[in-house]
Amino acid sequence: MNRESMKRVLLFFAFAVQALWPVTSETENQGLTPTDTLALRLQESVLIALENNPTVTIQRLNPEIAETYSREERADFDPDLSLSASRSETKQQRFLGSRPDPFEMTTERLQYDLSVTEKLPTGTEITAEASISGSISSIYTDQYTGTIGLSVTQSLLRGFGIGNNLANLRRAKIDVDISLLELEAVAEQVVADVERAYWDLFLAEDEMHIQHRSLELAEKQLSESRERVAVGRLPELELAAVHAEVATRREAMIDAQSRYEQARLHFLFLLNLPQERNWDIIPLPLDRPFVPVDTLDTIQNHEHLGLKYRADLQQAQLNLRRNELDIAQTRNGLLPRLDVFITLGRTTYAQSFGESLPDVKSPFYDISAGVNFEFPLPNRQARAHHARAQYTQDQLELALSNMEQLVRWDVRSAYIEVLRSRQQIEATLVARDLQEKKLLAEQEKFRVGKSTNFLVLQAQRDFVASQLDEARAKVAYLDALVDLYVQEGTLLERRGIESFVSGQ
């Protein structure tokens, strides 16, 4: 192909590109039809998401559900009041002695019982009871009996001790603490997701503006090149490369608009605004990426925070404590049952209901005492339960040790990323400043005829890339800080919303 033919091909390509992607400064996203705007700061976005996020809403109920199990276990030590009353009447025919004729006898019986029973955490069961019974007959003398008594049963082996009897209640309370930690972990993840989405939205909008300015630079270069072609200072063949660059940057602009739209939808999804057309809202981030004034602490201190506050590590520690209760309870189950009991009572006898009321000073009494012994042979079930609890304890201890190592690794890795991203901010700032100077110099050289379109366009591309790198570095640093705080388990506290969990 000769030089003239190649020139025609390049010109044809340039005109085709211009026809397919007309040169214009209009960069609106035609697919976006905003109906409303919503200006938000980062803290407001986080609070809205915590209030509306369905996962958080669902998780908030778990501590309440766990608390009901705790109250249920506490009910085992609540006193039990029992009341009963009965009254019966019979009419019979009897033969008495040698009398040939039968006679009729009516009998009326009544019974009133009251008792209060309470089980104590020491393995003691106390029952206080009082009753009145009466018999009214048409032949015999009326008789009423009132009794009052106290019965105490104490476990000496199996079932003895506060640790064993409060194990279920303490286990239920640990479950409440675990559910609160799960809620904290969910809330922390939501906060982290919202912060990342907030900065991603800002970055996507910033990238869209940068690509817009990049397209304007290319269009301006095309305009200047056309003027030079018109006056014969530049061959027409040079326009093809500029047209191609304009088309390439228009593609980048379209991609940036698409990324912005995706970031907008993701941010709105996390906010979960209770509106019918919330997907059409255009969120406007008011906060800008910044480098926090507070400096990083030593890596050892951040590691210490992770070992202290990480929710999943605290859950592992609680699970270990929970299983320790199982071990204590199953160990108690290996013992035989040996209970000692004593019952004291006083009885009152009278011919009228009012005089038969129970009286602790009555001279009539009854006393009983004894022991109960029970032991299943060979007690395989209790032994299996205890062995399983011990194996589970070994497993949980290993899991806890592994979790601690994982926390150390997570925190240290996140710490290194924070340092790297912070240094990148300074590096990209210097690079962007130098690329801007390079572009200005190349444009000036082009105006005096000492440079080419290729070099100017290359300088523009380098400058745009440095701007994008600078914007991404700032957001990457903030994301790295969020990740570090998540790995520490301190994100909610650092954001001043730790009461979100403690208030449940």
C-alpha positions, 0 to 999 in steps of 0.5 A, spaced: 500 500 500 503 506 497 503 512 502 497 516 498 492 509 499 494 509 506 492 516 507 485 515 504 484 509 509 486 513 515 482 519 513 476 514 512 477 511 519 477 518 522 471 520 518 467 514 520 469 515 528 467 522 528 460 519 525 459 514 530 461 518 536 460 525 534 464 530 537 460 534 543 462 536 550 455 534 552 456 528 557 450 527 561 448 520 562 442 519 558 440 513 561 439 516 568 433 520 569 433 523 576 427 525 580 430 527 586 436 529 590 439 527 597 444 530 600 448 526 605 454 526 610 457 520 611 454 519 618 447 521 616 448 515 611 450 510 616 445 512 621 439 511 616 442 504 613 442 502 621 435 504 621 433 501 615 437 495 613 433 489 613 438 484 616 440 489 622 432 489 623 432 482 623 438 481 628 435 486 633 430 481 635 435 475 636 437 478 643 430 479 645 429 472 643 435 469 647 433 473 653 426 469 653 430 463 654 434 466 660 427 468 663 425 461 662 431 458 665 430 463 671 423 460 672 426 454 675 427 457 681 420 461 682 416 459 688 410 454 686 403 456 689 398 450 689 391 451 691 386 446 691 379 445 694 374 439 694 367 438 697 363 431 697 356 429 700 354 422 700 348 418 703 348 411 705 343 406 708 346 402 714 344 396 718 346 398 726 347 392 731 341 387 731 336 392 729 332 389 723 331 396 719 336 399 716 337 407 717 340 412 712 346 416 714 349 422 710 356 424 710 359 431 708 366 431 707 371 437 705 378 438 704 382 445 703 389 445 701 395 450 700 402 449 699 408 453 696 414 450 693 421 453 691 427 450 689 434 453 691 440 454 687 443 450 692 439 443 690 434 445 696 427 444 695 422 447 700 415 446 701 410 449 706 403 447 706 397 448 710 390 444 709 383 443 713 379 437 712 372 436 715 367 430 716 360 432 718 355 426 719 348 425 721 350 420 726 357 421 728 360 427 731 363 433 726 370 433 726 375 438 723 382 437 722 387 442 720 395 441 719 401 445 717 408 443 715 414 444 712 418 439 708 426 440 706 429 436 701 437 437 700 441 433 694 448 431 697 451 429 691 448 429 684 444 436 684 448 439 689 451 446 688 450 452 685 455 451 679 451 445 677 444 448 678 445 455 675 448 452 669 442 452 665 441 460 667 448 462 666 448 458 659 442 462 657 445 469 659 451 467 655 447 466 649 444 473 650 451 476 650 453 472 644 446 474 640 449 481 642 455 480 639 452 477 633 448 484 632 454 488 633 458 484 628 452 485 623 451 492 625 459 493 624 459 490 617 453 494 615 457 501 617 463 498 613 459 497 607 456 504 607 462 507 608 465 504 603 459 505 598 459 512 600 466 513 598 465 509 592 460 513 590 464 519 591 470 516 587 465 514 581 462 521 581 469 524 581 472 519 575 466 521 571 468 528 572 475 527 570 473 523 564 469 529 562 475 533 563 479 528 559 474 528 553 474 536 553 482 536 553 481 531 547 476 535 543 480 542 544 486 538 541 482 536 535 479 543 534 486 546 535 489 541 530 483 542 525 485 550 525 492 548 524 490 543 518 486 549 515 492 554 515 496 548 512 501 548 518 499 540 520 498 535 515 490 532 515 493 525 516 494 527 523 487 528 525 485 521 524 489 520 531 486 525 534 479 523 532 481 516 535 483 519 541 476 522 542 473 516 541 477 512 546 476 517 551 468 517 550 468 510 551 472 511 558 466 517 559 461 512 558 464 506 562 465 512 568 458 513 567 456 506 568 460 505 574 457 511 577 450 508 576 452 502 579 455 505 585 449 509 586 444 503 586 449 500 591 449 506 595 441 506 595 440 499 596 444 499 603 440 505 605 434 502 603 430 508 603 422 507 605 420 510 598 416 508 592 421 511 587 428 510 592 431 507 586 431 514 582 434 518 587 441 521 586 445 521 592 449 527 593 455 526 598 457 532 602 463 529 605 470 529 601 475 524 602 480 526 607 486 524 611 484 523 618 488 528 623 489 522 628 495 518 627 496 510 627 498 507 633 503 502 634 501 495 630 502 492 637 496 496 640 492 495 634 493 488 635 491 488 642 485 492 640 483 486 636 484 481 641 480 485 646 474 487 641 473 483 635 466 480 636 467 473 633 473 472 638 469 474 644 464 469 641 469 464 641 471 465 648 463 465 650 462 459 647 468 456 651 465 459 657 459 456 655 462 449 654 465 449 661 458 449 664 456 443 660 463 440 663 461 442 670 454 439 669 455 433 666 461 431 671 455 432 676 451 427 673 456 422 674 455 422 681 449 418 684 443 421 687 443 422 695 438 426 698 436 427 705 429 430 707 425 432 713 418 433 714 415 437 720 408 438 721 403 440 727 395 438 727 389 441 730 383 437 731 376 441 733 369 440 732 368 446 728 371 449 722 373 456 725 377 452 731 380 447 726 385 452 723 392 450 723 396 452 729 404 451 729 403 451 737 398 445 737 401 439 741 399 434 736 405 433 731 408 429 726 416 428 724 419 424 719 426 424 716 430 419 711 434 419 705 433 417 698 439 413 694 439 412 686 445 410 682 444 407 675 449 402 673 453 402 669 451 409 668 453 409 660 449 415 658 452 420 664 459 418 662 458 419 654 455 426 656 461 428 660 466 425 655 463 429 649 463 435 653 470 434 654 472 433 647 468 439 645 472 443 650 478 441 647 476 443 640 473 450 642 480 451 646 484 449 639 479 454 635 480 459 640 487 459 639 486 459 632 482 465 632 487 469 636 492 467 631 487 469 625 485 476 629 493 478 629 494 476 622 488 480 620 490 486 624 497 486 621 495 485 614 490 491 615 495 495 618 500 494 612 495 496 607 493 502 611 501 504 611 501 503 604 495 506 601 497 513 606 504 513 602 500 512 595 496 518 597 503 522 597 506 519 591 500 520 587 499 527 589 507 528 587 505 524 580 499 528 578 503 535 579 508 533 575 504 530 570 500 537 570 506 540 568 508 536 563 502 536 559 502 544 560 509 544 557 507 539 551 501 543 549 506 549 549 511 546 545 505 544 540 503 551 539 510 553 537 510 547 532 515 543 537 511 537 539 506 532 535 499 530 537 501 524 539 506 527 544 500 531 547 495 526 547 500 521 551 501 527 556 493 528 557 493 520 558 498 521 563 495 527 566 488 523 567 491 517 569 495 521 575 488 524 577 485 518 577 490 515 581 490 520 586 482 520 587 483 512 588 488 513 593 485 517 597 478 513 597 483 506 598 486 509 604 479 511 607 477 504 605 483 501 608 482 504 615 475 502 615 478 495 614 483 496 620 477 498 624 473 492 622 479 487 624 480 490 630 472 490 632 472 498 634 469 501 628 462 502 632 466 505 637 470 509 633 464 512 629 460 514 636 455 509 635 457 503 640 450 504 644 447 501 638 448 495 641 449 496 648 442 499 648 438 493 645 
